[in-house]
């Protein structure tokens, strides 16, 4: 679903220890909610995707509705929960609890999935030792797929969004050791890496769920009955549903087959055999590009190869295509990349060895623009020669940001900000000597916010925020905010429904997947939504929320978009002259517009970006502060 990066808001928040008390504040709470007999030492505070605030201590688990300003529910069966026992299933109205049985002598845990709005338990692993491995939103079926494992045996269960009930559970297979094939490994971004399935679940025209588990394919009907299953000699590393959703193209070892989703029978006289081991299948209009350990070919919808023989290249890991030709990408090793250009007849025009690990490569008007971990340039279609007189060298570990509207990729590396314009195929060194105080490039990821139609670039880290003018690199401001307390603070695990949506790094991948023409997403108020390319191309949570129609999920969708909308402010926990606390930093003005002071460096609180509020547990009271 979502890769674990963070949205544009800058949060450096500690969340594991108790909040003791709030000092005299210039900003008063907008409201307070009594939390019943909640004892002072609340152990955690997190927010469900639908807005409820979940907290607990040694006596109970409870939810607070910040809209109604009341305790929504409490459960005294879940006592003594720690922060790591509770998590949000992002993009759904559910939270997940994993806990050890009170009377158990083993380390096995039970898993519960609970509806955040009313505390209803919609899934209970019941038996000791059942481990929920992963949850997957299935937008076509409007529900949540739960993967669970007991004693090495994998099962899947389905929770219907509309009824909030588990409608079926099906045993799948004995978990086997061993990895997935090279094709799936090199395109892991397309799959659910935490999942047992090496291909993302698919749904056919009849609503049949298609699951690929290593060497086996399972077809599960809406009723939960297994319609059919099929086993192959090798791992199935690729699967694509046909346009009419009645057939499934699969790839395994050196073979490609086309299955009828109704019964699993092959629609080909015999599977297509490649000369070399298959790495992947990529849709190209009505055809498919198939790539393997030695080259590429084009296959039509009936499984026929259009070229008499494969274009002999290298061990191709991924491809791009345009009306000018096909780009083959060979990721040789961490410090070397090879690009190949092939025309529409299958003839190799050129190949080019590049220093540095592969980051992205994209066909543009003038040639193939590429970025590796060490350098960047553009190669002409005709001869593969550099368009720019010299390579652009990137020192250190680069961090990326995207101006989707203007098709510009920004890269910060070695205290320099580079700009690659994909529309005009140009490069510019925007600025250099941009020092980020105490920035650790090996442990910290920078976030980018491109503002004022591309005129301003905001770069932020754990304790840094920099504003630059894109036209000439002029520095608007460069601020470092002193860290509070000890150095063992950690980023919040989840502070909104969108916390897991990928940032700039995923945007780069979205560009290289050919989705760079995606339009800017806006929310219901017309405000720009950050990471819109990512949401459009790679975010199953965002896509699934858009497909669900009932009231609860309409509300979840609105919250999701609101948390992704580009904000004017950053929320920063820092040491300030007046005391420790949270400041609201206005990106455009370059100043703190509001401050809330804490006497404790490790408060229990959560920031709700959808409503621009911070909620703090103070004794038996939840206090809400406006951050606008």
N, C-alpha and C positions, 0 to 999 in steps of 0.2 A: 504494500500500500504506500506508505509514505516513508521516505528516507529520513533519519533523525537529525535534521538541521532545524534552524529557527527562523521566525519571521523577522520583519525589519525592525521591530521594537528591540531596543538594547536593554537586556535584563541581566544583571549580575546579582542573583538573589540566592540566599541560603535558605533551605526549606526543611532541614531535618530536625532542628532543635526547637525547644519551646520558646514562645514569646513571653516575656515577663511583664512588661508594662510599657506604655507609651508616655514619653515625656511631654511637657507642655508644648503645644503645637500652634503654629500660625494658621494651619489649615484644620478646621474642625470637621468631624465626620458628617456626611450628609444624612446618614441614618445609622441606627444601631439595632441589632436583632438579638434578643435574649436567646441563649442556646440551652435553656432548661437548666438541668443540674450538671452541665458540662464542667468538669473539673479543670482547673487552670492549665494543666499541662497537656493541651491538645498536641497530638503527636504529628499531625499533618493537616494540610488543607489543599485540596485540589478541586478543579472545576470540570464538571461533565460537559460534553459537547452541546447539550441542551441548556446549560447555564447553571444547574444546581451546584451548590458548593458542598463538597463531601469532606467531613472531618471525623475524627475519632480519638479516643483515648483508651485507658485500660478498662473502662466500663461499658463502652458502646460505640457503635457506628451510627452516624446521623447525616442527614442532608438538610441544607437550608436553602429555601427558595428566596433569592435576592429580589425578585420582582414582587412577590406577595409579602416579603419581609417576615416570613414565618418559618418555623421548623417544619419541613415537609414530612419527614418520617425519621424514626430511629429504630435501631435493632440491637438488642442487648445480647443476641447470640454471637455477634461478631465483636468480642471484647479483646482488648490488648493488641489490636492491629498496629503494625508499624507502617511507615511510609512505603516501604518496598513491597508490602503485601497488597497494596491497592493501586490500580491503574485505570486509566480511561481508555475505552475502546473508541478511538477517535472517529468522528463522523457518524456515530450512533448514539442513542440515548442510554447507553449501557456503561457500567463500570465493571471491572473484573477484580475478584478477590482470590488470592491464592494463600492458603494458610494450612499449617500443620494441625492435625486433629489433636484436641486437648489430651486425650487418653492414649495417643499413639506413641509407641516407643521407637518408631522408625522416623526417617526424615521425609517421608512421602507427604504430599500436600493435597488437599481438596481444592477444587476450583469452583467458584460461583460466578455467574454473570447476573448482574442486578440492574433493573431499570432505575435510572437515577431519579426520575420524577416521583415515584411512589414506593420504591424499595422492593418491588416485586422481583422475586428470584425467577429468572427465565431459563436458567441452566444451572444444574447441580451435578457435579461429577459423581456424587453419591459414594461410590466405592473408593476406599483409600487406594492411592497409587495411580489414579487416573490423572494424567498431566495434560492440560490444555496447551498445545504446542503453538497454535496460531489461530487468528480469526481473520476471515476474509469477507468483505462486503461483496455480494453478488447483485449488482444493480438490476440486471434483467429479471431476476426473481424476487427483487425487493426483500432481501433478507440477509442474514449473517451466517456464514459457514464456519463452524467450529471444528478445528482439528484437535483430536485428543489421542493420547497414547497411553496404554497400560501394558506393562510387561512386554514392551517391544511390539505391540500390535496397534496399528493405526485405524482409527474410526473417524467418521465425519458426521456431524449433526447440523441440523438447519433450524435457525430461529427466524420465524416470520415477523417482519417489521410491524405489520398491521395488527396482529393479535398479540405480539410480544410473547409468543409461545414456541417451544420446541416442537416442530411438526414431525420430524423423523430423525433417526440415527441409523447409520449404516456402517458395519465393519468393512474395512477396505483390504488391508493386507498386513502381513508381518513386516515390520520395519527391518530393512536389510542394510548392512554396512556397505560403504563404497560411495564414491562421488558420482556426479552427473557428467555428461559428456562435454567435450570442449566447446561445442556450440552454445550450450546453455551457460557454461561458465563465462564465456566471453561476452555474453549478452545478458548478464545477471540482472541488469537494470529493468529488463522487461518482465522479470519473474518476481515472485514473492520469495525473497532469499531466506526468510525465516520459516517458510512453509515447507511441508514435505513434498509439495508438487513442484517439479522442475519446469513446468509450463503453467502460466496463469490459467485458472479455471475458465472454461468457455461454456456458452449456452447456445443450443441450436434453435431452429425455428419453432420446434414443438415445446421449447422450455426444458429440454433435457440438459442436465448438467454434465459436462465432460471433464473428467479429471485425469491427469497424467501423473502416475506415480512410478517413477523409474521405468521399468520395462512394461508396465501395464497401463491400459486405458480403461477407465470405468465410465459407463453412461448411467446416470441416475435420473429416473423420471421424477416429475413433480410430486408424486405420491411418496417418494423415498425408496421405491423399488429399484433394484439394479436391472436396467433394461438389457444391458449386455456388458461384457468385459472382454478384452482381448490382450494377449500377452505376446511380446516380441522377444527376439533373442538378445537384443541390445537395448540400452536406455533410449527412450524417445525424447530427444532434446528439442524438437520443434513441433509445434502444432498450430495451424491456422484454420479458422473457420472460413468457408467459402462465402461469396457475396450473398447467395440466397440462404445461407445458414443451414444447408442440408447436407453438406459434405465437409470432411475434415482432412486437410493435408497434413501429413506427419513426416518427420525425418528421423532416421535412426541409422547409425553406423554409416554404410555407403548407400542406403536405400531411402527412397521417397515413395509413399503410398497415399492413396486417396480413399477414405473410408466413408461409407454411407452412415450418417449419424443415426438413422433409424434402427439399424441392426448390427453395425460394425463391419459389414462385409466390404470387401475391396471393390472399388468402382473401376479399377484398372485390370487389364488382362494379367499383368504381373507387376510387382513393384519396380519402379525405375531404379536401376543400379548405376551409381556413379563410379568413375574410375578411381576416385580417392574418397577417403572418409569425409562425410558431410559435416560441415560446420554450422550451416544455417540456411533458412529460407526467408526471403524478404519480399513482400508484395511489391509489384511494380505495375500499377494500373491494373489491367486484367490479367497480367502475367506475373511470374515469380522469378526473382533472381535466386539461384541456388549457388552457394559457395562452399568450397571444400578445402582440403589441405593442400591443394595444388592449383586451384583456379576457380573460375566461375562459368555459369551457363545460364540461359534463360529458358524457363519452362512455361508452357501454356496451361490453361485451366484443366486440360484433359491429361496432363502428365507427359506431354511430348516436348522434347528438347528442341529448341529452335535452331541452335547451332549444331552442326554435324559433330563437332568435337569441342571440348571445354577450352576456354581461353586459359592457357597454361601460365600461371602467375606464381604466387607463393602461397603460404598457408593463410588464407584470407579469413579474417575475424569479423569483418563487417563491410557493408557496401553503401554507396550513395548513388543516385542516378538523376540525370537531367536529360533534356532533349539533345544535349551535346554528346553524351556518352555515360559510361559507368565508372565510378571510382571504387577500386578495391583497396582495403586497408589491412595491412599485415602488421600486427603488434608483435614485433620480434622478441623484445625483452624490455625491461624497465627503462633502458637508456637508448633504445633504437626503435624507429618506426619506418616502415616501407609503404609508399603509396604507388598504386598502379592506375593508369588511365586506359580504358578499353573503349573502342568505338561500338556502334550498335550492331556491327557484323561479327563481333567477337575478336577483332584484331587488337593486340596490345600495342598501344601507341608509345608509351614510355613507362618507366618505373624510376623511383627516386628514393634513395636511402636518406633518412633524416635523423639527426642526433636528438635524443630525448624521447621519453615515453609519450605515447599518444594521448592528446587531450581532445582535439577535435579537428575535423577537416570538412569543408563545405564548398561545393561548387558555387561560383559566383559569376558575374558577367564577364570577368576577365580571366578567370582560371580558378584553380582550387586553392582556397585560402586555408592554411593549416596553422595549428598551434600545438607544439609539443611542450614538454616540461622544461626545455632549454631554449627554444627559439621559435620564430614564426616567419612566414613569408607567403607568397602566392606563386603557384606554378602554372604556367600557360598550358592551355589544352593542347596546343599544337606540338610542343616539344618538351614540356615539363621544365622549362627554364624559369628562373626567378624573375618575377615582375619587378620587385624592388631591388635596388642596387646592392643592398646588404641585408642579411638576416637580422631580425630583431631578436636579441638575446634576452632571455628571462633568467634572472639570477634568483636563487632561493626557491621557495615553494610558492607558486603563484596562487592568488585568490582572484575569483572572477565575478564580474557583475554585468548585467545586460540592460541596455537601453533598447527595449523591444520596438518602440515606436520608430526609432531612427536606425535600427539594425546595427547597433554598435556594441561590440564586446569590449569591456574594460578588464584589464589585468593589472593587479598590484603585486609587484615582486621586487625585492631588493631596494625598497624605499622609492620605487618609481611607479608611476601610473601610465600604462599604455592603453591606447584606444585603437581597435581594429574595426573599420567601417565596412560592413558586408554589403551595403548598398552601393557605395562608391569604390569599393576595393582599395581603400587607402589605409595607411598607418600613421599614427601621430604619437609622439612622446608628450603626454599632457603635462606632466610635472615630474620632478625628481627631488631627492632629499626630503621626502615626506617621512619624517620620523614618527613612529608610533611607540611611545614610551612603554617599556616593559612588555612589549608585544612578543609572544612566543609563537612563531609561525608553525612549529611542529605540533602544538597543542591547541591552537586557537584558529577559528575560522572567521574571516571578516564578512560583514554584510554590506551590501550596496543598496542605495536608494537613489535613483536617477530622477531629479525633480525639475520643475519648470520647463517641461517639454524637452528635456535633455540639456538644459543650460547649466545645471548644478549637479555635481556628483557628491553624495554623502557616503563616507566609508566609516563603519563603526565596528568596534571590537568589544571585548569584555569591559575595558575601562577607557577606551579611546573613542573619539568622534572627530572626523575631519570633514571639512566642506571645501570643495574646489570648484572653480569656474571651468566648465568643460572646454570653452573656446581657447583660453590661453593658460590654463593651469594656475591662475592666480588663487592664492590661499585666502579663503574667507575666514576660517579659524581652524585651529588644531588644539584640541583640549584633551588632557588626561585627567581622570577623576580617581583620586586615591581610594584604594581598596579598603573596605571595612574589616576589621578583625583579622582572624587568622587566614592563612593562605589556602586552607583546605575547603573553601567554599566551592560549591558545584552549581552548575547551571540547573535551573528548574527543569524537571522532567516533562511537565505538561502544565501549561497555564492557559490553554484555550484549545478549541477544536482544531486549530490550524497549526499547533506547535510542531507537528511532525512533517509539515509540508516542506519540501526541499527549497533551498535558497539558490544562490548564484551557481553553485556547482551543478545542480540539476538543470538549471537554465542552459548551461553550456551543453549538457547532454541533449536537451531538447532541440537546441539549434542543430547539433550534429546529427540528429535523427531526421532532419529535413522539415522540422516544424517551425522554422524561424519566421514564416509568413503569418503566423497566428496573430490575430488582432488583440489589442489591449482589452483585457476583461474589466468590466465596471460593475459596481454593486448596484443595489436597487435605487440608490441616490445619485448614481452617475459618477461616483468617485472611482479613481483608478484602483485596481486590485493588484497588489504586488505579486510577482512570480506568475503572471498570467500565462506565459508560455508553458510553464511547468504544469499548471492546473489543467490546461487544455490537453496537453500531450501525455502527461505521465502520472496524473494524480487520480487513482481510482476512487478515493474518498470524495473529492470534488465532483467527479463525474456521477457517482452514485447518488450523492445528495441531490443533484439536479434532476435525477430520474424518479425520485420518490414523491408522491403527490399528497400524502396525508398531512394533517396539520402539524403534527410533531416534527416531521422531517422538513416541512416547509420552514418552520422556525429554525431548525438546525442548519438548514442551507443558508438562511439569512445571517445567522451568527457566524457561520463559516466564512462567508464572503466579507462580513464586517471585520473579522479578525485578520483577513488577508489584505484589506484595503490599505493603500499607502497612507501612513499616518504622518502628521506634522511633528509629532513628538517622539522622543525616546524616553524610556523610564529607567533611571539609573540609581542603583544603590551605592552610596558613596559617603566618604568622610567629608564633612563640610565645616566651615569655620563656626557655624552656629551649633553644630552637633551632627551626629550620624543620622542618616535617613535616606529617603527617596526624593530625588528631584525629577521634575518634568522638564526636559530639555527641548526647546523649540529648535528644529533643524534649520529653519530659514533665518530666524533671528539670531541664532547662536548664543542663546542665553537660557538660564533656568527661569521658567515662568511660575513655578510653584514648588514648594518644598514641604515635605512631611517628615518630622523628626522622630527617630526611634531612640530609646535608651538602651535597647538590646541590639547587638549586632547580628543576632540570628533569630529574627521574628518568624512566626508561622503566618504566612500570608500568601495571597495569589493575586496576580494582575489579570483583570478581565479586559482584554483589548477590544472586545465587541462593544463594551459600554464605557470604556476609558475610566475604569475604577480599580482601586486596590482594596481588597478585603483583608482585614487583619483580625486574628483571634486574640482578644484581650480578656483573659480569665474566662468567664462564662458568657461573654458577649462577642458577637461578630460586629466589627465596625467597618463601615464603607466610606471611603474617601474619594471624592471626585478628582480625576486627573486632568480634566479639560482645562 
